[in-house]
């Protein structure tokens, strides 16, 4: 019988890198060609990154053309980080 050690939790920097990479991947999403305005693109990208966080933060009030909302962007990022942390915690072996 082997004893399993808990994995080292990845640093927050890893989550931020993951968010950045996912955002770049989502920017290549086909909806970019269908939705030419920047806010609609932003909605599309946020939804691609994490639909649950998108619904929580932007679902009832998506960004409109010309709108920049730093507060909700921060809320979205915090939601993504929390979900990523929870996923990493579940991966740990006790």
C-alpha positions in Angstrom: 0.0 0.0 0.0 1.4 3.3 -1.1 0.6 6.5 0.8 -0.6 9.2 -1.5 0.6 12.7 -0.8 -1.5 15.8 -1.6 -0.4 17.6 -4.7 1.0 21.0 -4.4 -1.7 23.6 -5.2 -0.8 25.5 -8.3 -0.1 29.2 -7.6 -2.7 31.8 -8.5 -0.4 32.9 -11.3 -1.1 29.6 -13.0 -4.8 30.4 -12.9 -4.2 33.8 -14.4 -2.2 32.2 -17.2 -4.9 29.7 -17.8 -7.5 32.5 -18.0 -5.3 34.5 -20.4 -4.7 31.4 -22.6 -8.4 30.5 -22.6 -9.3 34.1 -23.5 -6.9 34.0 -26.5 -8.4 30.6 -27.6 -11.9 32.0 -27.3 -11.0 35.1 -29.3 -10.6 32.7 -32.3 -14.1 31.4 -31.8 -16.4 31.5 -34.8 -18.8 33.9 -33.2 -16.3 36.7 -33.7 -17.2 36.6 -37.4 -20.9 36.6 -36.7 -20.9 39.4 -34.1 -18.8 42.4 -35.3 -19.3 44.8 -32.5 -16.8 44.8 -29.6 -19.2 44.4 -26.7 -20.9 41.5 -28.4 -17.5 40.0 -29.0 -16.6 40.5 -25.4 -19.9 38.7 -24.4 -19.0 35.9 -26.7 -15.5 35.6 -25.3 -16.6 35.6 -21.7 -19.3 33.0 -22.5 -16.6 30.8 -24.2 -14.2 31.1 -21.3 -16.7 30.0 -18.7 -20.5 30.0 -19.4 -21.4 29.7 -15.7 -19.4 32.8 -14.8 -20.8 34.6 -17.8 -24.3 33.8 -16.7 -23.6 34.8 -13.1 -22.0 38.2 -14.1 -23.4 39.2 -17.5 -26.3 36.9 -18.1 -29.1 39.2 -17.1 -27.4 42.3 -18.4 -24.9 41.6 -21.2 -22.5 44.3 -22.3 -23.9 46.8 -24.8 -22.2 48.4 -27.7 -19.5 50.8 -26.4 -19.9 49.7 -22.8 -16.8 49.0 -20.7 -17.5 47.6 -17.2 -14.3 47.1 -15.2 -16.2 46.1 -12.1 -18.1 43.2 -13.8 -14.9 42.2 -15.5 -13.2 41.9 -12.1 -16.2 39.9 -10.9 -15.9 37.5 -13.9 -12.2 37.0 -13.3 -12.9 36.3 -9.6 -15.5 33.8 -10.5 -13.1 32.0 -12.9 -10.4 32.0 -10.3 -12.7 30.6 -7.6 -13.9 27.8 -10.0 -10.3 27.0 -10.9 -9.3 26.9 -7.3 -12.2 24.6 -6.4 -11.2 22.3 -9.4 -7.6 22.1 -8.2 -8.8 21.4 -4.6 -10.8 18.4 -5.9 -7.7 17.1 -7.8 -5.7 16.9 -4.6 -5.2 13.5 -3.2 -5.6 13.1 0.5 
